[in-house]
Amino acid sequence: MGHQDMHTKRPTIMDVARQAAVSRATASRVLNHGPGVSVEVRRRVQQVIEDLGYRPDPAAQALASGRSETIELVVLDDCGGSFGSNPYYGRVVTGVVSEITTTHAQLRIHVVGRADAPQLLGQIAGTASLGAVLVNVPAPLAEEFYLRCDRVVSIGRSAPRVPSVETENEAGAYAAVSYLQQRGRRHIAAIHGPRTNSCAAARREGYLIAMRDAGMPAVSSGGEFCREVGYTHTRKLLAEHADLDALFVACDLMATGTLQALAESGRRVPDDVAVVGFDDSLIAACASPPMTSVHQPVEEMAAAATRALLDRRIAPYWRCVLPTSLVVRQSSG
């Protein structure tokens, strides 16, 4: 095999060993800065690595060196199987993966219900090497985990000393409701997320403040962040409030249920009822009609949380807050 031929494919550790006239084990020891290799051989192997442009696979190198660097992604979800159908979670995974692709770190995902979360977090606390990114984990549980493993970042505001990356949930909700008011909507109801979720609580507060500032009565309902809740509570609100002309829904997945319930009731969107969601996920742009939604930079939030763990620069009370923006589409009129 000629020198030019070797560059037609990605070089392997065996190619390095063969050209440096050493064993694979010796080439691996040089690569991983292991002992037992003379200065002359080490220099020769390093020169071949440079000549071939060899780049080790991070996962394989981690296994070979015995290191087990792992980011634990813990998602608390009580909606029964919504991890695969909720685009928010996919965006979180994308953000984490974007930061670990060039490192030795591995990603391990745990999806757990509220009842099993304490036991799982207890197990992870003793084994997490790089730390954990927490999603939808209530503040008391997150704080308990932080006391046992201080390498943790919550996506969304948590207990005061638990490091967090969050977005401007309250301001985003306020902007959404204010926009509906400016469009002439006077009977604006809200479907909120779970009360134990800090993001949902902040969006609830933003809605309430906007309604109070406008001198309008607040009408609310809600539950978990899932499509079925949006559907069920939209039907409930329509039955109880015939004059309803707008809905602010705490997440896009819930809002897809809202759109279905409105269609079944014969209410036209946006002519009869305007709808604004939260997340600005792909399902908002693809909804019928395309849905106005508050954009939150989920991928950037997850990437920031992961970088903090990789750089080992988190400390108690550390917070990173990213902005929201309203993306206007057809559903709001």
TACORVEN-V192751 format. One record per pair of residues at least 4 apart in sequence whose ideal C-beta (glycine too) atoms are under 8 Angstrom apart, sorted by the first residue. I is the first residue (numbers start at 1). J is the second residue. Records with the same first field share a line. If there is no record, write none. Layout:
I: J + J
//
This chain:
1: 5 + 6
2: 6
3: 7
4: 8
6: 11 + 15 + 19 + 52
7: 11 + 52 + 53
11: 15 + 16 + 52 + 53 + 54
12: 16 + 54
13: 17 + 24 + 27 + 28 + 31 + 54 + 56
14: 18 + 24
15: 19 + 52 + 54
16: 20 + 27 + 31 + 45 + 48 + 49 + 52 + 54
17: 22 + 23 + 24 + 26 + 27
19: 48 + 51 + 52
20: 27 + 41 + 44 + 45 + 47 + 48
21: 44
22: 26 + 27 + 41 + 44 + 45
23: 27
24: 28
25: 29
26: 30 + 37 + 41 + 45
27: 31 + 45
28: 32 + 34 + 64
29: 34 + 35 + 36 + 37
30: 34 + 37 + 41 + 42 + 45 + 46 + 49
31: 45 + 49 + 56 + 61
32: 61 + 64 + 65
37: 41 + 42 + 45
38: 42
39: 43
40: 44
41: 45
42: 46
43: 47
44: 48
45: 49
46: 50
47: 51
48: 52 + 54
49: 54
56: 60 + 61
57: 61
58: 62 + 101 + 102 + 103 + 104 + 105
59: 63 + 104 + 106
60: 64
61: 65 + 104
62: 67 + 68 + 69 + 104 + 105 + 106
65: 104
67: 104
68: 106 + 129
69: 103 + 104 + 105 + 106 + 129 + 130
70: 105 + 106 + 107 + 108 + 128 + 129 + 130
71: 96 + 100 + 105 + 106 + 107 + 108 + 130 + 131 + 132 + 133 + 306 + 309 + 310
72: 108 + 110 + 124 + 128 + 131 + 132 + 133
73: 92 + 93 + 96 + 107 + 108 + 109 + 110 + 132 + 133 + 135
74: 110 + 112 + 117 + 120 + 121 + 124 + 132 + 133 + 134 + 135 + 137
75: 83 + 89 + 92 + 109 + 110 + 111 + 112 + 135 + 136
76: 112 + 113 + 114 + 117 + 134 + 135 + 136 + 137 + 138 + 141
77: 82 + 83 + 86 + 89 + 111 + 112 + 113 + 136
78: 113 + 114 + 194 + 224
79: 86 + 224 + 225 + 226 + 228
81: 85
82: 86 + 89 + 225 + 226 + 227 + 253
83: 89 + 111
84: 89
85: 227 + 253
86: 90 + 225 + 226 + 253
87: 91 + 252 + 253 + 279 + 281 + 282 + 283
88: 92 + 225 + 251 + 252 + 253 + 279 + 281 + 298
89: 93 + 135
90: 94
91: 95 + 281 + 298 + 299 + 302
92: 96 + 133 + 135 + 155 + 298 + 299 + 301 + 302
93: 97 + 107 + 109 + 302
94: 98 + 299 + 302
95: 99 + 298 + 299 + 300 + 301 + 302 + 303 + 305 + 306
96: 100 + 107 + 133 + 302 + 303 + 305 + 306
97: 101 + 107
98: 299 + 303
99: 103 + 303 + 306 + 307 + 310
100: 105 + 106 + 107 + 306 + 310
103: 310
105: 130 + 310
110: 120 + 124
112: 116 + 117 + 120
113: 117
114: 138
116: 120
117: 121 + 137 + 141
118: 122 + 141 + 144
119: 123
120: 124
121: 125 + 137 + 141 + 144 + 145 + 148
122: 126 + 148
123: 127
124: 128 + 132 + 145 + 149
125: 145 + 148 + 149
126: 148 + 149
128: 132 + 149 + 151 + 152
130: 151 + 309 + 310
131: 149 + 151 + 152 + 153 + 309 + 314
132: 145 + 149 + 151 + 152 + 153 + 309
133: 152 + 153 + 154 + 155 + 302 + 305 + 306 + 309
134: 142 + 145 + 152 + 153 + 154 + 155 + 158
135: 155 + 156
136: 156 + 197 + 225
137: 141 + 142 + 145 + 154 + 158
138: 142 + 196 + 197
139: 143 + 157 + 158 + 159 + 162 + 198
140: 144 + 159
141: 145
142: 146 + 152 + 154 + 158 + 159 + 162
143: 147 + 158 + 159 + 161 + 162
144: 148
145: 149 + 152
146: 150 + 152 + 159 + 161 + 162
150: 314 + 316
151: 309 + 312 + 314
152: 162 + 163 + 314
153: 163 + 164 + 165 + 305 + 308 + 309 + 314 + 318
154: 158 + 162 + 163 + 164 + 165 + 305
155: 164 + 165 + 166 + 301 + 302 + 305
156: 164 + 166 + 197 + 198 + 199
157: 164 + 166 + 198 + 199 + 202 + 319
158: 162 + 164 + 198
160: 317
161: 316 + 317
163: 308 + 314 + 315 + 316 + 317 + 318 + 319
164: 318 + 319 + 320
165: 301 + 302 + 304 + 305 + 308 + 319 + 320 + 321 + 322
166: 198 + 199 + 301 + 319 + 320 + 321 + 322
167: 172 + 199 + 296 + 297 + 301 + 321 + 322 + 323 + 324
168: 172 + 321 + 322 + 323 + 324
169: 173 + 199 + 202 + 203 + 206 + 296 + 324
170: 174 + 202 + 203 + 205 + 206 + 209
171: 175 + 206 + 323 + 324
172: 176 + 203 + 206 + 278 + 294 + 296 + 324 + 325 + 326
173: 177 + 202 + 203 + 204 + 205 + 206 + 207 + 210 + 248 + 250 + 278 + 294
174: 178 + 206 + 207 + 209 + 210
175: 179 + 206 + 294 + 324 + 326
176: 180 + 206 + 248 + 276 + 278 + 292 + 294 + 326
177: 181 + 188 + 190 + 206 + 207 + 210 + 211 + 248 + 276
178: 182 + 210 + 214
179: 183 + 276 + 292 + 326 + 328 + 332
180: 185 + 188 + 246 + 248 + 274 + 276 + 332
181: 185 + 186 + 188 + 210 + 214 + 216
183: 274 + 332 + 333
185: 245 + 246 + 274
186: 216 + 245
187: 216 + 219 + 241 + 243 + 244 + 245 + 246
188: 211 + 216 + 219 + 245 + 246 + 247 + 248
189: 219 + 220 + 221 + 237 + 241 + 244 + 246 + 247 + 248
190: 204 + 207 + 218 + 219 + 220 + 221 + 222 + 247 + 248 + 249 + 250
191: 220 + 221 + 222 + 229 + 230 + 233 + 234 + 237 + 247 + 248 + 249 + 250 + 254 + 255 + 258
192: 200 + 203 + 204 + 207 + 220 + 221 + 222 + 250
193: 197 + 199 + 200 + 203 + 204 + 222 + 223 + 224 + 225 + 250 + 251 + 254
194: 200 + 222 + 223 + 224 + 225
195: 200 + 201
197: 201 + 225
198: 202
199: 203
200: 204 + 222 + 225 + 250
201: 205
202: 206
203: 207 + 250 + 278
204: 208 + 220 + 222 + 250
205: 209
206: 210
207: 211 + 218 + 220 + 248
208: 212 + 218
209: 213
210: 214
211: 216 + 217 + 218
212: 216 + 218
219: 237 + 241 + 244
221: 233 + 236 + 237
222: 229 + 233 + 250
223: 229 + 232 + 233
224: 229
225: 229 + 250 + 251 + 253 + 254
226: 230 + 253 + 254 + 257
227: 231 + 253 + 254 + 256 + 257
228: 232 + 257
229: 233 + 254 + 257
230: 234 + 249 + 253 + 254 + 255 + 256 + 257 + 258 + 261
231: 235 + 257 + 258 + 260 + 261
232: 236 + 257 + 261
233: 237
234: 238 + 247 + 257 + 258 + 261 + 262
235: 239 + 261 + 265
236: 240
237: 241 + 244 + 247
238: 242 + 244 + 261 + 262 + 265 + 267
244: 273
245: 272 + 273 + 274
246: 273 + 274 + 275 + 276 + 332
247: 255 + 258 + 273 + 274 + 275 + 276
248: 276 + 278
249: 254 + 255 + 258 + 275 + 276 + 277 + 278
250: 254 + 278
251: 255 + 277 + 278 + 279
252: 256 + 277 + 278 + 279 + 280 + 281 + 283 + 284 + 287 + 291 + 293
253: 257 + 279 + 281 + 283
254: 258 + 277
255: 259 + 275 + 276 + 277 + 278 + 284 + 287 + 291 + 293
256: 260 + 283 + 287
257: 261
258: 262 + 275
259: 263 + 269 + 275 + 287 + 288 + 291 + 331
260: 264
261: 265
262: 267 + 268 + 269 + 272 + 273 + 275
263: 267 + 269
267: 272 + 273
268: 272 + 273
269: 273 + 274 + 275 + 289 + 331
270: 274 + 275 + 289 + 330 + 331 + 332 + 333
271: 333
274: 292 + 331 + 332 + 333
275: 291 + 292 + 331 + 332
276: 291 + 292 + 293 + 294 + 326 + 331 + 332
277: 284 + 291 + 292 + 293 + 294
278: 293 + 294 + 296
279: 284 + 293 + 294 + 295 + 296 + 298
280: 284 + 285 + 293 + 294 + 295 + 296 + 327
281: 293 + 298
282: 286
283: 287 + 291
284: 290 + 291 + 292 + 293 + 327 + 329
285: 290 + 291 + 329
286: 290
287: 291 + 331
289: 329 + 330 + 331
290: 329 + 330 + 331
291: 329 + 330 + 331
292: 326 + 327 + 328 + 329 + 330 + 331 + 332
293: 326 + 327 + 329
294: 324 + 325 + 326 + 327
295: 324 + 325 + 326 + 327
296: 301 + 322 + 324
297: 301 + 322 + 323
298: 302
299: 303
300: 304 + 322
301: 305 + 320 + 322
302: 306
303: 307
304: 308 + 320 + 322
305: 309 + 320
306: 310
307: 311
308: 313 + 314 + 318 + 320
309: 314
314: 318
328: 332
//
